[in-house]
Amino acid sequence: MTKQILGLIVNPIAGLGGRVGLKGSDGAEIQQKAREMGATPQAGERAVEALQVLLPLQPDLEILTYPAEMGADAAQKAGFAPRLIGAIAAGQTTAKDTQRAAKDMLQHGVTLLLFAGGDGTARDVCAAIGLELPALGIPAGVKIHSAVYATQPRHAGELAVAFLHGEAELRQAEVMDIDEEAFRAGRVSPRLYGYLKIPYLQRYVQGVKAPSQLSEPAALEAIAEDLAERMKPGWLYIFGPGSTTHAIAKHLGLEKTLLGVDAVLDGKIVAADANEADLLRLLEDDQPAEIIVTPIGGQGCIFGRGNQQISPAVIRKVGREHIRVVSSPEKIQALDGAPLWADTGDRAVDEMLSGYMAVITGYKESVMYKVTA
């Protein structure tokens, strides 16, 4: 293989607000609040995971990136000796830095641009390069509605390898984002910001998030009745976010937050819009618990997109056997056979979740559905 250049951009604050329940990382105030709550950056480590897949391509692959936390740190940790361009103010990077870096990558003629972040990062990359340069996202954000991201960091690496070997086609994919302030207030306002040209192999790329269908209320009420019969005194029930779980909770007589994670004990909400620390406190002293989640419409993700509060540590405490996946039949059918998947940030937990799970689709009705890591 002739020498090829891989561009790398890391948004160091992407995903910062996920496990602490802030539903995003946009804005200096939110970033500061997330740090005060104990949040730690995740994007760099997720970039490392993707880049390690590319190590066998050395010495025929050069990594071109920005200094320090915007790429150099991750590339070096992954085992590369990157070529550096540009300059940043360490610890003070902004969207303008991402846009400038993407423009520089275009001018330097990189073969493929990998960027680690979320929907905001995809917007910045799109604004800088449009369809002029192949690009692919390494998922590191809290909310990822865009279809320009791989399902997991290592899948980004595997897809990049396939593309560099001429084994993946290019396809235009949507860059979506929402108003984070509205999102924190329980309103989803998605907007199309443009398209990026991405390498595409279906098994590696997530779809654009799709809303729940209006024809689902009867199915959700039936699921709620099924869950009501399963619920036991003294057990903690952790409800993930989304319109599906919100509607089910409403049928159970619970005032659940639409986009947060809520914990229920003996018919009462004991933690509304809980973060990871809240959940871990509730799970102390071997508290028996179940997790109730629904796949993201159009994507099939059950953990790692918008529900990072249900962290690997929480999942381990609860156990795979106590995870309930709920979905209307329409949402499952819309996946057209594509598997459910998880991207928790912990490879061992993702693999623990893989295999077949029962998905509750109605009253006393379920389907066995494949989950991949």
C-alpha positions as CSV (number, residue, x, y, z in Angstrom):
1,M,0.0,0.0,0.0
2,T,1.4,3.4,-0.9
3,K,1.9,6.0,1.8
4,Q,-1.4,7.5,3.0
5,I,-2.2,10.3,5.4
6,L,-4.8,9.9,8.1
7,G,-6.0,13.2,9.6
8,L,-7.0,13.1,13.3
9,I,-9.0,15.7,15.3
10,V,-10.1,15.1,19.0
11,N,-12.6,17.3,20.7
12,P,-11.2,16.9,24.2
13,I,-14.5,18.0,26.0
14,A,-16.8,15.8,23.9
15,G,-19.0,13.5,26.1
16,L,-17.9,15.3,29.3
17,G,-21.5,15.7,30.6
18,G,-22.7,12.2,29.9
19,R,-22.3,10.2,33.1
20,V,-23.0,13.2,35.3
21,G,-26.4,13.5,33.6
22,L,-25.9,16.9,31.9
23,K,-27.1,15.7,28.5
24,G,-24.4,17.4,26.6
25,S,-21.1,19.3,26.8
26,D,-21.8,22.4,24.8
27,G,-20.8,25.7,26.5
28,A,-18.1,26.7,29.0
29,E,-20.6,26.8,31.9
30,I,-21.8,23.2,31.3
31,Q,-18.2,22.0,30.9
32,Q,-17.2,23.6,34.2
33,K,-20.2,22.2,35.9
34,A,-19.4,18.7,34.6
35,R,-15.9,18.9,35.9
36,E,-17.1,20.1,39.3
37,M,-19.4,17.0,39.4
38,G,-16.4,14.7,38.8
39,A,-16.7,14.2,35.0
40,T,-13.5,13.2,33.2
41,P,-12.8,13.5,29.4
42,Q,-13.4,10.4,27.4
43,A,-12.7,11.5,23.8
44,G,-9.0,11.0,23.9
45,E,-9.2,7.4,25.1
46,R,-11.9,6.6,22.5
47,A,-9.6,7.9,19.8
48,V,-6.8,5.7,21.1
49,E,-9.1,2.7,20.8
50,A,-9.8,3.5,17.2
51,L,-6.2,4.3,16.3
52,Q,-4.8,1.0,17.7
53,V,-6.7,-0.9,15.1
54,L,-4.7,1.0,12.5
55,L,-1.3,0.2,13.9
56,P,-0.6,-2.8,11.6
57,L,-0.6,-0.3,8.6
58,Q,2.6,1.3,9.8
59,P,5.0,2.4,8.3
60,D,2.8,3.0,5.3
61,L,0.4,5.3,7.2
62,E,1.2,8.8,8.5
63,I,-1.0,10.4,11.2
64,L,-1.4,14.2,10.8
65,T,-2.9,15.9,13.8
66,Y,-3.1,19.0,16.1
67,P,-1.0,19.2,19.3
68,A,-1.7,17.8,22.7
69,E,-5.3,17.0,23.6
70,M,-6.6,17.7,20.1
71,G,-4.9,14.6,18.7
72,A,-1.2,14.3,19.4
73,D,-1.7,12.8,22.9
74,A,-4.0,10.1,21.6
75,A,-1.9,9.3,18.5
76,Q,1.2,8.8,20.6
77,K,-0.6,6.8,23.2
78,A,-1.9,4.5,20.5
79,G,1.7,3.9,19.3
80,F,2.1,6.3,16.4
81,A,4.6,9.1,15.9
82,P,2.3,11.8,14.4
83,R,3.2,14.8,12.3
84,L,1.9,17.9,14.1
85,I,0.4,21.0,12.5
86,G,-1.4,24.0,13.9
87,A,-1.3,25.4,17.5
88,I,-3.8,25.4,20.4
89,A,-4.2,26.9,23.8
90,A,-4.1,23.8,25.9
91,G,-7.2,23.3,28.0
92,Q,-9.0,26.1,26.2
93,T,-10.0,24.6,22.8
94,T,-13.2,25.7,21.1
95,A,-15.3,24.9,18.1
96,K,-13.2,27.4,16.1
97,D,-10.1,25.1,16.8
98,T,-12.0,22.1,15.4
99,Q,-13.0,24.1,12.3
100,R,-9.5,25.4,11.7
101,A,-8.0,21.9,12.2
102,A,-10.4,20.4,9.6
103,K,-9.6,23.1,7.1
104,D,-5.9,22.5,7.6
105,M,-6.4,18.7,7.1
106,L,-8.1,19.5,3.8
107,Q,-5.2,21.8,2.7
108,H,-2.7,19.0,3.6
109,G,-4.5,16.5,1.4
110,V,-5.2,13.8,4.0
111,T,-6.7,10.6,2.6
112,L,-9.3,10.3,5.4
113,L,-10.2,12.5,8.4
114,L,-11.0,10.8,11.7
115,F,-12.6,13.0,14.3
116,A,-13.6,12.1,17.9
117,G,-16.6,13.9,19.3
118,G,-20.4,14.2,19.1
119,D,-22.9,16.0,17.0
120,G,-21.4,19.4,17.8
121,T,-18.0,18.2,16.5
122,A,-19.6,16.8,13.4
123,R,-21.2,20.2,12.8
124,D,-17.9,21.9,13.0
125,V,-16.2,19.5,10.7
126,C,-19.1,19.8,8.2
127,A,-18.9,23.6,8.3
128,A,-15.2,23.4,7.5
129,I,-14.9,20.8,4.8
130,G,-18.4,19.9,3.6
131,L,-18.2,17.1,1.0
132,E,-14.6,17.9,-0.1
133,L,-12.8,15.4,2.1
134,P,-13.8,11.8,3.3
135,A,-14.4,11.9,7.0
136,L,-15.6,9.6,9.8
137,G,-16.6,10.1,13.4
138,I,-15.2,8.2,16.4
139,P,-18.2,8.3,18.8
140,A,-17.4,10.3,22.0
141,G,-20.4,12.5,22.5
142,V,-23.4,12.4,24.9
143,K,-26.0,12.6,22.2
144,I,-25.2,11.4,18.7
145,H,-28.1,11.8,16.3
146,S,-25.8,12.1,13.2
147,A,-25.2,9.3,10.8
148,V,-21.5,10.1,10.3
149,Y,-20.3,8.1,13.3
150,A,-19.1,4.5,13.6
151,T,-21.1,2.5,16.1
152,Q,-18.0,2.0,18.4
153,P,-14.4,3.5,18.4
154,R,-12.8,0.2,17.2
155,H,-15.4,0.0,14.4
156,A,-14.2,3.5,13.3
157,G,-10.7,2.0,13.1
158,E,-11.8,-1.1,11.2
159,L,-13.8,1.0,8.8
160,A,-10.8,3.3,8.2
161,V,-8.6,0.3,7.5
162,A,-11.2,-1.0,5.0
163,F,-11.4,2.4,3.3
164,L,-7.6,2.8,3.1
165,H,-7.5,-0.7,1.4
166,G,-10.2,0.3,-1.1
167,E,-12.8,-2.0,0.5
168,A,-15.4,0.6,1.5
169,E,-17.5,2.9,-0.6
170,L,-18.1,6.6,0.1
171,R,-21.6,7.8,0.9
172,Q,-23.1,11.1,2.0
173,A,-24.5,11.0,5.5
174,E,-26.5,13.4,7.6
175,V,-25.0,15.7,10.2
176,M,-27.7,16.4,12.8
177,D,-27.8,18.3,16.1
178,I,-30.2,19.4,18.7
179,D,-30.7,22.5,20.9
180,E,-29.0,21.3,24.2
181,E,-30.9,23.9,26.3
182,A,-34.2,22.6,24.9
183,F,-32.9,19.0,25.4
184,R,-32.2,19.6,29.1
185,A,-35.7,21.0,29.4
186,G,-37.2,17.8,27.9
187,R,-37.7,19.0,24.3
188,V,-36.0,17.4,21.3
189,S,-35.5,19.8,18.5
190,P,-33.4,18.1,15.8
191,R,-32.0,19.9,12.8
192,L,-30.2,18.9,9.7
193,Y,-26.9,20.9,9.4
194,G,-25.5,19.3,6.2
195,Y,-23.7,16.2,5.0
196,L,-20.3,14.6,5.2
197,K,-18.8,12.1,2.8
198,I,-18.0,9.0,4.9
199,P,-16.6,5.5,4.2
200,Y,-19.6,3.1,4.5
201,L,-20.0,-0.5,5.4
202,Q,-23.4,-1.1,7.1
203,R,-22.1,-3.2,10.0
204,Y,-19.8,-0.4,11.2
205,V,-21.9,2.8,10.8
206,Q,-24.9,4.0,13.0
207,G,-28.0,5.4,11.3
208,V,-29.5,8.8,11.9
209,K,-31.8,8.8,14.9
210,A,-35.5,8.3,14.1
211,P,-38.4,9.4,16.2
212,S,-40.9,7.0,17.6
213,Q,-44.0,6.4,15.5
214,L,-47.4,7.9,16.5
215,S,-49.0,4.5,16.0
216,E,-47.3,3.0,19.0
217,P,-49.4,4.0,22.1
218,A,-51.4,0.7,22.3
219,A,-48.2,-1.3,22.2
220,L,-46.6,0.8,24.9
221,E,-49.6,0.4,27.1
222,A,-49.4,-3.4,26.7
223,I,-45.7,-3.3,27.5
224,A,-46.5,-1.3,30.7
225,E,-49.0,-3.8,31.8
226,D,-46.5,-6.6,31.3
227,L,-43.8,-4.7,33.3
228,A,-46.3,-3.9,36.1
229,E,-46.8,-7.7,36.6
230,R,-43.0,-8.3,36.6
231,M,-42.2,-5.5,39.2
232,K,-41.4,-6.8,42.7
233,P,-41.5,-5.0,46.1
234,G,-38.2,-3.9,47.3
235,W,-36.6,-3.8,43.9
236,L,-35.1,-0.7,42.3
237,Y,-36.1,-0.1,38.6
238,I,-33.8,2.1,36.6
239,F,-35.7,3.6,33.6
240,G,-33.5,4.9,30.7
241,P,-34.5,8.0,28.7
242,G,-36.7,8.3,25.7
243,S,-40.2,8.7,24.5
244,T,-40.8,4.9,24.7
245,T,-39.8,4.5,28.4
246,H,-41.5,7.8,29.2
247,A,-44.8,6.6,27.8
248,I,-44.5,3.2,29.6
249,A,-43.8,5.0,32.9
250,K,-46.8,7.2,32.4
251,H,-49.0,4.1,32.0
252,L,-47.5,2.9,35.3
253,G,-48.6,6.2,36.9
254,L,-45.0,7.6,37.1
255,E,-44.0,11.2,36.3
256,K,-40.8,10.2,34.6
257,T,-38.4,12.7,33.0
258,L,-38.5,12.4,29.2
259,L,-34.8,12.6,28.5
260,G,-33.3,11.6,31.9
261,V,-32.6,8.4,33.8
262,D,-35.1,7.8,36.7
263,A,-35.1,5.3,39.5
264,V,-38.3,3.8,40.9
265,L,-38.7,1.8,44.1
266,D,-42.1,0.4,45.3
267,G,-44.1,2.5,42.9
268,K,-42.4,5.8,43.6
269,I,-39.6,7.7,41.8
270,V,-36.7,7.9,44.3
271,A,-34.3,9.6,41.9
272,A,-35.4,11.8,39.0
273,D,-32.9,12.7,36.2
274,A,-30.2,10.7,38.1
275,N,-26.6,10.7,37.2
276,E,-24.1,7.8,37.6
277,A,-23.2,8.7,41.2
278,D,-26.9,8.8,42.2
279,L,-27.5,5.3,40.7
280,L,-24.4,3.8,42.3
281,R,-25.5,5.1,45.7
282,L,-28.9,3.6,45.2
283,L,-27.3,0.3,44.3
284,E,-25.2,0.1,47.5
285,D,-25.7,-2.8,50.0
286,D,-26.6,-5.3,47.3
287,Q,-29.9,-3.5,46.4
288,P,-31.7,-5.8,43.9
289,A,-32.4,-3.8,40.7
290,E,-33.4,-4.0,37.0
291,I,-32.6,-1.7,34.2
292,I,-35.3,-0.8,31.6
293,V,-34.1,0.6,28.3
294,T,-35.3,1.0,24.8
295,P,-33.3,1.0,21.5
296,I,-32.7,4.3,19.8
297,G,-35.0,4.5,16.8
298,G,-33.2,4.0,13.5
299,Q,-29.9,3.1,15.3
300,G,-30.6,0.2,17.6
301,C,-28.2,1.4,20.4
302,I,-29.3,0.3,23.9
303,F,-26.4,1.7,25.9
304,G,-23.9,4.5,25.2
305,R,-26.0,7.1,23.4
306,G,-27.8,9.6,25.6
307,N,-27.9,7.2,28.6
308,Q,-24.3,7.2,29.8
309,Q,-25.5,7.7,33.3
310,I,-26.2,4.0,33.2
311,S,-22.5,3.4,33.1
312,P,-20.5,0.2,33.0
313,A,-20.2,0.3,36.8
314,V,-24.0,0.5,37.1
315,I,-24.5,-2.3,34.5
316,R,-22.1,-4.6,36.3
317,K,-23.9,-4.1,39.7
318,V,-27.3,-4.8,38.2
319,G,-26.2,-7.7,36.0
320,R,-27.1,-8.7,32.4
321,E,-29.9,-11.0,33.6
322,H,-31.7,-8.0,35.1
323,I,-31.7,-5.8,32.0
324,R,-35.1,-5.4,30.3
325,V,-35.2,-4.1,26.7
326,V,-38.6,-2.7,25.7
327,S,-39.7,-1.7,22.2
328,S,-42.8,-1.3,20.1
329,P,-42.9,-3.9,17.3
330,E,-42.7,-1.0,14.8
331,K,-39.3,0.2,16.2
332,I,-37.9,-3.3,15.9
333,Q,-39.2,-3.9,12.4
334,A,-37.7,-0.6,11.3
335,L,-34.2,-2.0,12.1
336,D,-34.7,-4.4,9.2
337,G,-32.8,-7.1,10.8
338,A,-29.8,-5.0,11.9
339,P,-28.7,-6.0,15.4
340,L,-29.0,-4.0,18.6
341,W,-25.7,-2.8,20.0
342,A,-23.9,-1.2,22.9
343,D,-21.1,1.2,23.2
344,T,-20.6,1.8,26.9
345,G,-16.9,2.7,26.8
346,D,-16.0,-0.6,28.5
347,R,-15.1,-3.4,26.0
348,A,-15.7,-6.1,28.6
349,V,-19.2,-4.8,29.4
350,D,-20.1,-4.5,25.7
351,E,-19.0,-8.1,25.2
352,M,-21.0,-9.2,28.3
353,L,-24.1,-7.6,26.8
354,S,-23.6,-9.3,23.4
355,G,-25.6,-12.3,22.4
356,Y,-29.4,-12.6,22.3
357,M,-31.7,-10.7,24.6
358,A,-35.5,-10.9,25.0
359,V,-37.1,-7.6,23.8
360,I,-40.5,-7.0,25.4
361,T,-42.9,-5.9,22.6
362,G,-46.3,-6.3,24.2
363,Y,-48.3,-7.9,27.0
364,K,-46.7,-11.4,27.4
365,E,-45.0,-10.9,24.1
366,S,-41.3,-10.7,23.4
367,V,-38.8,-11.5,20.6
368,M,-35.3,-12.8,21.0
369,Y,-33.0,-10.2,19.3
370,K,-29.2,-10.2,18.7
371,V,-27.1,-7.7,20.5
372,T,-23.5,-7.0,19.2
373,A,-20.5,-5.5,20.9
